[in-house]
């Protein structure tokens, strides 16, 4: 990371960002071409390992790509407010983000699949829904496991006191 002053290494700060995010952008490689999709997600953060869970239709372009090449990059962010300055080159958004790399795999175990769907609903709707095998069988669930992720923050400057 070029801007070490913005890097977040504390797992508590990273968890805080995860809790604020509702969408994860998943980047894949389709042959030599990049392909990125925004997805709802659920997660588990255990120690230094992050597991992101996603659901989708059983078939489609994303699924085809992941079957051929499971290596992915992911990004999620929380936008803050815009900082405008007289010199426009100094302007920009204050933000928090997470970016990482991992490997996608399809969840076949019924218990893990149901638990993953519950995590997604908790993350997206703050609900504690419990899914049945029958419900889980109607969707594809895949996960990305990563131990290579970092947080980044460009904080808003603190107000100057009088």
C-alpha positions in Angstrom: 0.0 0.0 0.0 1.5 3.3 -1.1 -0.2 5.5 1.5 0.9 3.7 4.7 -0.6 6.6 6.7 -4.1 5.4 5.6 -3.5 1.7 6.1 -5.6 -0.1 8.8 -4.1 -3.2 10.3 -6.1 -3.4 13.5 -8.6 -6.2 13.0 -11.2 -4.4 15.1 -11.1 -1.4 12.8 -11.4 -3.7 9.8 -14.4 -5.4 11.5 -16.0 -2.0 12.0 -15.8 -1.3 8.3 -17.2 -4.7 7.4 -20.2 -3.9 9.6 -20.9 -0.7 7.7 -20.7 -2.2 4.2 -23.7 -3.7 2.4 -22.1 -4.4 -1.0 -18.9 -6.2 -2.0 -17.4 -5.8 -5.4 -16.0 -9.1 -6.6 -13.5 -9.0 -9.4 -12.8 -12.0 -11.5 -10.7 -12.8 -14.6 -12.6 -14.1 -17.6 -9.7 -15.3 -19.7 -7.7 -12.1 -20.0 -10.6 -9.8 -19.4 -11.6 -8.4 -16.0 -15.2 -8.8 -14.8 -16.5 -7.1 -11.6 -19.9 -7.5 -10.0 -21.5 -5.9 -6.9 -22.9 -8.5 -4.5 -24.7 -8.7 -1.2 -22.6 -10.6 1.3 -22.3 -12.1 4.7 -19.1 -12.8 6.5 -17.2 -14.6 9.2 -14.0 -13.0 10.6 -12.0 -15.5 12.6 -8.6 -14.4 13.7 -6.8 -13.2 10.5 -9.1 -15.2 8.2 -12.0 -13.5 6.5 -14.7 -15.7 4.8 -17.2 -13.8 2.6 -20.4 -15.6 1.6 -22.4 -14.8 -1.5 -25.5 -16.1 -3.1 -26.6 -16.1 -6.7 -28.6 -17.9 -9.4 -27.4 -21.4 -10.1 -26.1 -20.5 -13.5 -24.7 -17.4 -15.2 -21.6 -15.6 -16.4 -20.2 -15.1 -12.9 -20.6 -18.8 -12.0 -19.0 -19.8 -15.3 -16.0 -17.6 -14.6 -15.5 -18.9 -11.0 -15.6 -22.5 -12.1 -12.8 -21.8 -14.6 -10.7 -19.5 -12.4 -11.6 -19.2 -8.7 -8.9 -16.5 -7.9 -10.6 -13.2 -7.1 -10.1 -9.8 -5.7 -12.7 -8.0 -3.6 -13.4 -4.5 -2.5 -16.0 -2.8 -0.3 -16.2 0.8 0.9 -18.0 3.3 3.0 -18.2 6.7 1.5 -17.9 9.7 3.8 -18.5 13.2 2.8 -16.8 15.2 0.0 -14.0 17.5 0.9 -13.9 20.4 -1.5 -10.9 22.8 -1.4 -10.0 25.9 -3.3 -7.4 23.9 -5.1 -9.5 21.1 -6.8 -6.4 18.9 -6.8 -6.7 18.7 -3.0 -10.4 17.7 -3.1 -11.7 14.2 -2.6 -13.9 11.9 -0.6 -13.3 10.8 2.9 -13.8 7.0 3.0 -13.1 3.7 4.6 -12.4 0.6 2.5 -11.3 -3.0 2.5 -9.6 -4.7 -0.4 -8.3 -8.3 -0.5 -7.6 -11.4 -2.5 -8.9 -14.9 -2.1 -10.1 -18.0 -3.7 -13.8 -18.7 -4.4 -15.3 -22.1 -3.8 -18.9 -23.4 -4.0 -20.6 -24.4 -0.8 -22.1 -27.9 -1.1 -22.6 -28.8 2.6 -26.2 -28.2 3.5 -25.5 -26.9 7.0 -22.9 -24.4 5.8 -25.1 -23.3 3.0 -28.0 -22.6 5.3 -25.7 -20.8 7.8 -24.2 -18.7 5.0 -27.7 -17.6 3.9 -28.5 -16.6 7.5 -25.2 -14.6 7.7 -26.1 -12.8 4.4 -29.6 -11.9 5.8 -28.2 -10.7 9.1 -25.7 -8.5 7.2 -28.2 -7.1 4.7 -31.4 -6.8 6.7 -30.4 -7.2 10.4 -32.6 -10.3 10.6 -32.0 -13.7 12.2 -33.6 -15.8 9.5 -33.0 -19.6 9.6 -33.0 -21.3 6.2 -34.1 -24.8 5.4 -32.3 -27.2 3.0 -35.2 -26.8 0.6 -34.8 -23.0 0.5 -31.0 -23.3 0.2 -31.4 -25.7 -2.7 -32.9 -22.9 -4.8 -29.8 -20.8 -4.9 -26.0 -21.1 -5.5 -23.9 -20.2 -2.5 -20.2 -19.6 -2.8 -17.5 -18.3 -0.5 -14.2 -16.4 -0.8 -11.7 -17.2 1.9 -8.9 -14.7 2.4 -6.0 -14.1 4.7 -4.7 -11.3 2.4 -6.9 -8.2 3.0 -6.3 -4.7 4.3 -8.3 -1.8 5.4 -7.7 1.8 4.4 -9.2 5.1 5.6 -9.0 8.7 4.5 -10.4 10.4 7.6 -12.1 13.8 7.6 -9.7 16.4 9.1 -10.6 17.2 12.7 -12.2 20.6 13.1 -9.9 23.3 14.4 -10.9 24.7 17.8 -11.1 28.5 18.4 
